[in-house]
Amino acid sequence: MNRRLRSLLLAGLSALAACSHDTSAPTAGTLNVNLASPNSDDGAVLFTVSGGPIDSVASPGHQIYSARLDSSTLRLIVTGDLGSGTIATIYVADMRLASSYSATVNQVAARESYTQREAASYLLTLSP
């Protein structure tokens, strides 16, 4: 193979490799909503997720209700046999923005008695 052809081939391969590693393009993904609870008998959690667009939400094993407050804020209620761990999954269009999302507990109720719990003793975190 002559030197000119080899140079053209290497330049073409380099350009192809550069295009295949484009990290500036949005990549859709999911963020898990993780609950840290001081109780083992929670039945409902009302919380707010904000920070960017949310495509959809799911909560396998639990009932979930949602209301879009604006383009970057979603209010959710998850009900069922709740405890510490993942209570919902949010689907986002751009995982590069994952660190801008946050979740806040608004209200919590006990499973059997529906007694209101102190929301400040609960913590929500988001993780990929």
VMD Tcl script that builds the backbone (N, CA, C; Angstrom):
set m [mol new atoms 384]
animate dup $m
set s [atomselect $m all]
$s set {name element resname resid chain x y z} {
  {N N MET 1 A 0.859 -1.173 0.000}
  {CA C MET 1 A 0.000 0.000 0.000}
  {C C MET 1 A 0.905 1.235 0.000}
  {N N ASN 2 A 0.625 2.147 -0.906}
  {CA C ASN 2 A 1.492 3.312 -0.973}
  {C C ASN 2 A 1.185 4.288 0.159}
  {N N ARG 3 A 2.095 5.184 0.373}
  {CA C ARG 3 A 2.031 6.120 1.497}
  {C C ARG 3 A 0.807 7.029 1.422}
  {N N ARG 4 A 0.443 7.518 0.249}
  {CA C ARG 4 A -0.708 8.421 0.078}
  {C C ARG 4 A -2.013 7.700 0.403}
  {N N LEU 5 A -2.174 6.486 -0.077}
  {CA C LEU 5 A -3.394 5.718 0.184}
  {C C LEU 5 A -3.514 5.408 1.680}
  {N N ARG 6 A -2.400 5.043 2.290}
  {CA C ARG 6 A -2.405 4.758 3.724}
  {C C ARG 6 A -2.778 6.001 4.531}
  {N N SER 7 A -2.292 7.161 4.152}
  {CA C SER 7 A -2.621 8.416 4.839}
  {C C SER 7 A -4.100 8.729 4.714}
  {N N LEU 8 A -4.663 8.536 3.521}
  {CA C LEU 8 A -6.093 8.774 3.314}
  {C C LEU 8 A -6.934 7.806 4.143}
  {N N LEU 9 A -6.514 6.552 4.173}
  {CA C LEU 9 A -7.246 5.546 4.949}
  {C C LEU 9 A -7.208 5.877 6.440}
  {N N LEU 10 A -6.080 6.256 6.976}
  {CA C LEU 10 A -5.962 6.630 8.389}
  {C C LEU 10 A -6.771 7.875 8.707}
  {N N ALA 11 A -6.777 8.852 7.808}
  {CA C ALA 11 A -7.567 10.068 8.023}
  {C C ALA 11 A -9.053 9.737 8.045}
  {N N GLY 12 A -9.492 8.863 7.147}
  {CA C GLY 12 A -10.897 8.461 7.121}
  {C C GLY 12 A -11.298 7.708 8.379}
  {N N LEU 13 A -10.460 6.801 8.842}
  {CA C LEU 13 A -10.746 6.059 10.074}
  {C C LEU 13 A -10.767 6.982 11.285}
  {N N SER 14 A -9.881 7.932 11.326}
  {CA C SER 14 A -9.863 8.890 12.437}
  {C C SER 14 A -11.136 9.723 12.461}
  {N N ALA 15 A -11.575 10.167 11.305}
  {CA C ALA 15 A -12.809 10.962 11.224}
  {C C ALA 15 A -14.012 10.116 11.649}
  {N N LEU 16 A -14.050 8.875 11.226}
  {CA C LEU 16 A -15.143 7.983 11.594}
  {C C LEU 16 A -15.158 7.743 13.103}
  {N N ALA 17 A -14.019 7.518 13.697}
  {CA C ALA 17 A -13.933 7.311 15.145}
  {C C ALA 17 A -14.371 8.554 15.907}
  {N N ALA 18 A -14.018 9.721 15.428}
  {CA C ALA 18 A -14.410 10.966 16.100}
  {C C ALA 18 A -15.915 11.152 16.060}
  {N N CYS 19 A -16.546 10.783 14.972}
  {CA C CYS 19 A -17.996 10.934 14.857}
  {C C CYS 19 A -18.740 9.960 15.751}
  {N N SER 20 A -18.202 8.771 15.959}
  {CA C SER 20 A -18.925 7.757 16.726}
  {C C SER 20 A -18.886 8.021 18.226}
  {N N HIS 21 A -18.050 8.928 18.687}
  {CA C HIS 21 A -17.948 9.225 20.115}
  {C C HIS 21 A -18.464 10.617 20.438}
  {N N ASP 22 A -19.531 11.019 19.809}
  {CA C ASP 22 A -20.107 12.340 20.028}
  {C C ASP 22 A -20.817 12.366 21.381}
  {N N THR 23 A -20.208 12.993 22.379}
  {CA C THR 23 A -20.795 13.051 23.720}
  {C C THR 23 A -21.669 14.283 23.915}
  {N N SER 24 A -21.797 15.107 22.879}
  {CA C SER 24 A -22.609 16.305 23.031}
  {C C SER 24 A -24.083 16.046 22.723}
  {N N ALA 25 A -24.402 14.895 22.166}
  {CA C ALA 25 A -25.790 14.580 21.830}
  {C C ALA 25 A -26.548 14.125 23.078}
  {N N PRO 26 A -27.803 14.550 23.224}
  {CA C PRO 26 A -28.605 14.124 24.375}
  {C C PRO 26 A -28.816 12.611 24.362}
  {N N THR 27 A -28.777 12.024 25.541}
  {CA C THR 27 A -29.042 10.604 25.701}
  {C C THR 27 A -30.141 10.452 26.739}
  {N N ALA 28 A -31.238 9.818 26.348}
  {CA C ALA 28 A -32.346 9.589 27.276}
  {C C ALA 28 A -31.941 8.557 28.318}
  {N N GLY 29 A -32.582 8.623 29.472}
  {CA C GLY 29 A -32.285 7.665 30.528}
  {C C GLY 29 A -33.284 7.768 31.658}
  {N N THR 30 A -32.975 7.086 32.745}
  {CA C THR 30 A -33.878 7.062 33.891}
  {C C THR 30 A -33.153 7.489 35.158}
  {N N LEU 31 A -33.928 8.063 36.065}
  {CA C LEU 31 A -33.454 8.399 37.404}
  {C C LEU 31 A -34.386 7.702 38.394}
  {N N ASN 32 A -33.806 6.953 39.314}
  {CA C ASN 32 A -34.594 6.307 40.362}
  {C C ASN 32 A -34.839 7.292 41.493}
  {N N VAL 33 A -36.070 7.313 41.994}
  {CA C VAL 33 A -36.433 8.127 43.149}
  {C C VAL 33 A -36.356 7.206 44.359}
  {N N ASN 34 A -35.372 7.461 45.223}
  {CA C ASN 34 A -35.119 6.603 46.383}
  {C C ASN 34 A -35.586 7.290 47.659}
  {N N LEU 35 A -36.378 6.568 48.438}
  {CA C LEU 35 A -36.923 7.088 49.687}
  {C C LEU 35 A -36.135 6.541 50.872}
  {N N ALA 36 A -35.746 7.424 51.777}
  {CA C ALA 36 A -35.179 7.029 53.079}
  {C C ALA 36 A -36.246 7.364 54.113}
  {N N SER 37 A -36.790 6.321 54.752}
  {CA C SER 37 A -37.908 6.488 55.681}
  {C C SER 37 A -37.543 5.998 57.070}
  {N N PRO 38 A -37.970 6.721 58.106}
  {CA C PRO 38 A -37.742 6.253 59.473}
  {C C PRO 38 A -38.806 5.230 59.908}
  {N N ASN 39 A -39.800 4.980 59.059}
  {CA C ASN 39 A -40.910 4.087 59.415}
  {C C ASN 39 A -41.007 2.920 58.441}
  {N N SER 40 A -41.649 1.854 58.886}
  {CA C SER 40 A -41.810 0.677 58.031}
  {C C SER 40 A -43.247 0.503 57.557}
  {N N ASP 41 A -44.127 1.450 57.895}
  {CA C ASP 41 A -45.537 1.302 57.523}
  {C C ASP 41 A -46.084 2.535 56.801}
  {N N ASP 42 A -45.280 3.120 55.918}
  {CA C ASP 42 A -45.750 4.247 55.125}
  {C C ASP 42 A -46.696 3.737 54.041}
  {N N GLY 43 A -47.736 4.524 53.770}
  {CA C GLY 43 A -48.713 4.131 52.769}
  {C C GLY 43 A -48.845 5.089 51.615}
  {N N ALA 44 A -48.393 6.326 51.786}
  {CA C ALA 44 A -48.479 7.309 50.706}
  {C C ALA 44 A -47.419 8.379 50.891}
  {N N VAL 45 A -46.827 8.785 49.774}
  {CA C VAL 45 A -45.843 9.864 49.781}
  {C C VAL 45 A -46.212 10.831 48.661}
  {N N LEU 46 A -46.361 12.104 49.022}
  {CA C LEU 46 A -46.558 13.181 48.053}
  {C C LEU 46 A -45.223 13.900 47.942}
  {N N PHE 47 A -44.703 14.002 46.715}
  {CA C PHE 47 A -43.412 14.671 46.541}
  {C C PHE 47 A -43.366 15.403 45.218}
  {N N THR 48 A -42.363 16.271 45.097}
  {CA C THR 48 A -42.182 17.097 43.910}
  {C C THR 48 A -40.809 16.826 43.319}
  {N N VAL 49 A -40.772 16.643 42.007}
  {CA C VAL 49 A -39.504 16.505 41.281}
  {C C VAL 49 A -39.404 17.707 40.356}
  {N N SER 50 A -38.257 18.368 40.392}
  {CA C SER 50 A -38.064 19.545 39.534}
  {C C SER 50 A -36.634 19.581 39.027}
  {N N GLY 51 A -36.393 20.474 38.077}
  {CA C GLY 51 A -35.042 20.665 37.577}
  {C C GLY 51 A -34.896 20.512 36.084}
  {N N GLY 52 A -35.905 19.980 35.421}
  {CA C GLY 52 A -35.826 19.814 33.980}
  {C C GLY 52 A -37.011 19.026 33.466}
  {N N PRO 53 A -37.089 18.871 32.156}
  {CA C PRO 53 A -38.214 18.141 31.572}
  {C C PRO 53 A -38.225 16.675 31.999}
  {N N ILE 54 A -39.420 16.157 32.267}
  {CA C ILE 54 A -39.607 14.751 32.616}
  {C C ILE 54 A -40.547 14.161 31.576}
  {N N ASP 55 A -40.099 13.123 30.901}
  {CA C ASP 55 A -40.913 12.508 29.859}
  {C C ASP 55 A -42.079 11.732 30.459}
  {N N SER 56 A -41.790 10.881 31.440}
  {CA C SER 56 A -42.827 10.056 32.048}
  {C C SER 56 A -42.316 9.511 33.371}
  {N N VAL 57 A -43.218 8.849 34.123}
  {CA C VAL 57 A -42.868 8.257 35.409}
  {C C VAL 57 A -43.476 6.863 35.504}
  {N N ALA 58 A -42.871 6.040 36.337}
  {CA C ALA 58 A -43.396 4.700 36.597}
  {C C ALA 58 A -43.087 4.345 38.040}
  {N N SER 59 A -43.883 3.443 38.582}
  {CA C SER 59 A -43.641 2.959 39.938}
  {C C SER 59 A -44.101 1.507 40.026}
  {N N PRO 60 A -43.270 0.586 39.534}
  {CA C PRO 60 A -43.657 -0.820 39.560}
  {C C PRO 60 A -43.984 -1.294 40.970}
  {N N GLY 61 A -45.149 -1.905 41.115}
  {CA C GLY 61 A -45.558 -2.414 42.416}
  {C C GLY 61 A -46.340 -1.433 43.260}
  {N N HIS 62 A -46.437 -0.179 42.821}
  {CA C HIS 62 A -47.163 0.844 43.567}
  {C C HIS 62 A -48.079 1.613 42.621}
  {N N GLN 63 A -49.116 2.204 43.180}
  {CA C GLN 63 A -49.952 3.137 42.423}
  {C C GLN 63 A -49.222 4.472 42.364}
  {N N ILE 64 A -49.295 5.139 41.221}
  {CA C ILE 64 A -48.652 6.442 41.099}
  {C C ILE 64 A -49.601 7.401 40.384}
  {N N TYR 65 A -49.636 8.618 40.884}
  {CA C TYR 65 A -50.458 9.684 40.309}
  {C C TYR 65 A -49.539 10.882 40.111}
  {N N SER 66 A -49.722 11.587 39.003}
  {CA C SER 66 A -48.835 12.719 38.742}
  {C C SER 66 A -49.607 13.903 38.185}
  {N N ALA 67 A -49.052 15.081 38.427}
  {CA C ALA 67 A -49.595 16.324 37.884}
  {C C ALA 67 A -48.417 17.202 37.478}
  {N N ARG 68 A -48.428 17.652 36.246}
  {CA C ARG 68 A -47.358 18.521 35.753}
  {C C ARG 68 A -47.677 19.952 36.155}
  {N N LEU 69 A -46.809 20.541 36.988}
  {CA C LEU 69 A -47.018 21.920 37.438}
  {C C LEU 69 A -46.515 22.930 36.424}
  {N N ASP 70 A -45.407 22.614 35.772}
  {CA C ASP 70 A -44.879 23.405 34.665}
  {C C ASP 70 A -43.951 22.497 33.872}
  {N N SER 71 A -43.230 23.045 32.915}
  {CA C SER 71 A -42.418 22.204 32.033}
  {C C SER 71 A -41.273 21.490 32.752}
  {N N SER 72 A -40.884 21.946 33.927}
  {CA C SER 72 A -39.781 21.311 34.657}
  {C C SER 72 A -40.149 20.829 36.044}
  {N N THR 73 A -41.428 20.762 36.366}
  {CA C THR 73 A -41.837 20.366 37.716}
  {C C THR 73 A -43.004 19.387 37.646}
  {N N LEU 74 A -42.856 18.294 38.385}
  {CA C LEU 74 A -43.893 17.274 38.436}
  {C C LEU 74 A -44.186 16.961 39.898}
  {N N ARG 75 A -45.465 16.940 40.239}
  {CA C ARG 75 A -45.887 16.564 41.589}
  {C C ARG 75 A -46.429 15.143 41.486}
  {N N LEU 76 A -45.996 14.273 42.423}
  {CA C LEU 76 A -46.349 12.858 42.369}
  {C C LEU 76 A -46.864 12.363 43.706}
  {N N ILE 77 A -47.767 11.392 43.635}
  {CA C ILE 77 A -48.209 10.651 44.815}
  {C C ILE 77 A -47.959 9.184 44.509}
  {N N VAL 78 A -47.248 8.523 45.402}
  {CA C VAL 78 A -47.034 7.080 45.297}
  {C C VAL 78 A -47.709 6.457 46.503}
  {N N THR 79 A -48.546 5.435 46.264}
  {CA C THR 79 A -49.258 4.764 47.358}
  {C C THR 79 A -48.985 3.273 47.319}
  {N N GLY 80 A -49.135 2.658 48.476}
  {CA C GLY 80 A -48.936 1.216 48.571}
  {C C GLY 80 A -48.146 0.867 49.814}
  {N N ASP 81 A -47.557 -0.298 49.791}
  {CA C ASP 81 A -46.741 -0.787 50.899}
  {C C ASP 81 A -45.336 -0.209 50.724}
  {N N LEU 82 A -45.147 1.014 51.211}
  {CA C LEU 82 A -43.903 1.746 50.974}
  {C C LEU 82 A -42.914 1.557 52.104}
  {N N GLY 83 A -41.667 1.684 51.764}
  {CA C GLY 83 A -40.581 1.652 52.734}
  {C C GLY 83 A -39.362 2.268 52.086}
  {N N SER 84 A -38.253 2.180 52.745}
  {CA C SER 84 A -37.024 2.726 52.174}
  {C C SER 84 A -36.652 1.967 50.907}
  {N N GLY 85 A -36.153 2.705 49.934}
  {CA C GLY 85 A -35.762 2.113 48.654}
  {C C GLY 85 A -36.357 2.886 47.500}
  {N N THR 86 A -36.265 2.332 46.307}
  {CA C THR 86 A -36.771 2.989 45.104}
  {C C THR 86 A -38.295 2.923 45.078}
  {N N ILE 87 A -38.924 4.091 44.979}
  {CA C ILE 87 A -40.386 4.139 44.945}
  {C C ILE 87 A -40.923 4.565 43.581}
  {N N ALA 88 A -40.062 5.108 42.719}
  {CA C ALA 88 A -40.498 5.534 41.388}
  {C C ALA 88 A -39.278 5.679 40.485}
  {N N THR 89 A -39.557 5.728 39.193}
  {CA C THR 89 A -38.532 5.962 38.180}
  {C C THR 89 A -39.027 7.079 37.279}
  {N N ILE 90 A -38.179 8.066 37.051}
  {CA C ILE 90 A -38.538 9.130 36.117}
  {C C ILE 90 A -37.684 8.972 34.862}
  {N N TYR 91 A -38.319 9.231 33.735}
  {CA C TYR 91 A -37.657 9.123 32.443}
  {C C TYR 91 A -37.359 10.526 31.937}
  {N N VAL 92 A -36.074 10.763 31.640}
  {CA C VAL 92 A -35.646 12.085 31.185}
  {C C VAL 92 A -35.007 11.967 29.797}
  {N N ALA 93 A -35.095 13.026 29.029}
  {CA C ALA 93 A -34.599 13.020 27.654}
  {C C ALA 93 A -33.098 13.241 27.561}
  {N N ASP 94 A -32.497 13.824 28.585}
  {CA C ASP 94 A -31.081 14.179 28.502}
  {C C ASP 94 A -30.392 13.897 29.826}
  {N N MET 95 A -29.691 12.786 29.907}
  {CA C MET 95 A -29.017 12.406 31.151}
  {C C MET 95 A -27.847 13.332 31.497}
  {N N ARG 96 A -27.406 14.151 30.557}
  {CA C ARG 96 A -26.357 15.123 30.888}
  {C C ARG 96 A -26.851 16.121 31.917}
  {N N LEU 97 A -28.182 16.278 32.038}
  {CA C LEU 97 A -28.779 17.224 32.981}
  {C C LEU 97 A -29.210 16.556 34.286}
  {N N ALA 98 A -28.844 15.305 34.504}
  {CA C ALA 98 A -29.317 14.544 35.669}
  {C C ALA 98 A -29.027 15.247 36.992}
  {N N SER 99 A -27.904 15.900 37.111}
  {CA C SER 99 A -27.547 16.547 38.381}
  {C C SER 99 A -28.403 17.779 38.682}
  {N N SER 100 A -29.140 18.275 37.694}
  {CA C SER 100 A -29.988 19.450 37.943}
  {C C SER 100 A -31.354 19.076 38.520}
  {N N TYR 101 A -31.687 17.794 38.541}
  {CA C TYR 101 A -32.978 17.346 39.083}
  {C C TYR 101 A -32.890 17.174 40.591}
  {N N SER 102 A -34.006 17.454 41.278}
  {CA C SER 102 A -34.084 17.239 42.723}
  {C C SER 102 A -35.493 16.784 43.073}
  {N N ALA 103 A -35.621 16.154 44.220}
  {CA C ALA 103 A -36.924 15.680 44.696}
  {C C ALA 103 A -37.103 16.101 46.145}
  {N N THR 104 A -38.321 16.540 46.477}
  {CA C THR 104 A -38.637 17.030 47.812}
  {C C THR 104 A -39.898 16.355 48.324}
  {N N VAL 105 A -39.848 15.851 49.542}
  {CA C VAL 105 A -41.025 15.252 50.176}
  {C C VAL 105 A -41.938 16.371 50.647}
  {N N ASN 106 A -43.228 16.292 50.277}
  {CA C ASN 106 A -44.215 17.274 50.715}
  {C C ASN 106 A -45.070 16.747 51.858}
  {N N GLN 107 A -45.544 15.496 51.728}
  {CA C GLN 107 A -46.374 14.886 52.771}
  {C C GLN 107 A -46.176 13.380 52.755}
  {N N VAL 108 A -46.380 12.776 53.925}
  {CA C VAL 108 A -46.323 11.316 54.060}
  {C C VAL 108 A -47.461 10.901 54.976}
  {N N ALA 109 A -48.066 9.737 54.672}
  {CA C ALA 109 A -49.148 9.213 55.510}
  {C C ALA 109 A -48.880 7.745 55.832}
  {N N ALA 110 A -49.311 7.343 57.030}
  {CA C ALA 110 A -49.193 5.949 57.459}
  {C C ALA 110 A -50.135 5.083 56.633}
  {N N ARG 111 A -49.790 3.822 56.481}
  {CA C ARG 111 A -50.544 2.915 55.632}
  {C C ARG 111 A -51.950 2.631 56.154}
  {N N GLU 112 A -52.106 2.213 57.385}
  {CA C GLU 112 A -53.413 1.805 57.902}
  {C C GLU 112 A -54.260 2.962 58.421}
  {N N SER 113 A -53.646 3.877 59.156}
  {CA C SER 113 A -54.409 4.940 59.814}
  {C C SER 113 A -54.467 6.244 59.016}
  {N N TYR 114 A -53.660 6.369 57.976}
  {CA C TYR 114 A -53.544 7.596 57.167}
  {C C TYR 114 A -53.054 8.790 57.981}
  {N N THR 115 A -52.477 8.523 59.141}
  {CA C THR 115 A -51.930 9.578 59.983}
  {C C THR 115 A -50.794 10.280 59.256}
  {N N GLN 116 A -50.825 11.623 59.281}
  {CA C GLN 116 A -49.759 12.403 58.654}
  {C C GLN 116 A -48.460 12.220 59.430}
  {N N ARG 117 A -47.375 12.097 58.690}
  {CA C ARG 117 A -46.057 11.962 59.288}
  {C C ARG 117 A -45.268 13.240 59.041}
  {N N GLU 118 A -44.246 13.453 59.830}
  {CA C GLU 118 A -43.383 14.628 59.698}
  {C C GLU 118 A -42.519 14.485 58.442}
  {N N ALA 119 A -42.809 15.286 57.422}
  {CA C ALA 119 A -42.115 15.180 56.133}
  {C C ALA 119 A -40.616 15.436 56.252}
  {N N ALA 120 A -40.212 16.244 57.227}
  {CA C ALA 120 A -38.792 16.578 57.388}
  {C C ALA 120 A -37.957 15.366 57.793}
  {N N SER 121 A -38.597 14.288 58.299}
  {CA C SER 121 A -37.817 13.110 58.691}
  {C C SER 121 A -37.621 12.128 57.539}
  {N N TYR 122 A -38.046 12.517 56.341}
  {CA C TYR 122 A -37.888 11.692 55.144}
  {C C TYR 122 A -36.919 12.354 54.177}
  {N N LEU 123 A -36.266 11.542 53.377}
  {CA C LEU 123 A -35.317 12.065 52.407}
  {C C LEU 123 A -35.520 11.347 51.080}
  {N N LEU 124 A -35.506 12.099 49.991}
  {CA C LEU 124 A -35.550 11.542 48.643}
  {C C LEU 124 A -34.240 11.862 47.935}
  {N N THR 125 A -33.696 10.876 47.261}
  {CA C THR 125 A -32.520 11.086 46.425}
  {C C THR 125 A -32.813 10.541 45.034}
  {N N LEU 126 A -32.128 11.076 44.057}
  {CA C LEU 126 A -32.256 10.613 42.672}
  {C C LEU 126 A -30.948 9.986 42.255}
  {N N SER 127 A -31.046 8.809 41.631}
  {CA C SER 127 A -29.827 8.123 41.172}
  {C C SER 127 A -30.080 7.501 39.805}
  {N N PRO 128 A -29.041 7.492 38.968}
  {CA C PRO 128 A -29.189 6.862 37.637}
  {C C PRO 128 A -29.323 5.355 37.750}
}
mol reanalyze $m
mol bondsrecalc $m
mol representation Tube
mol addrep $m
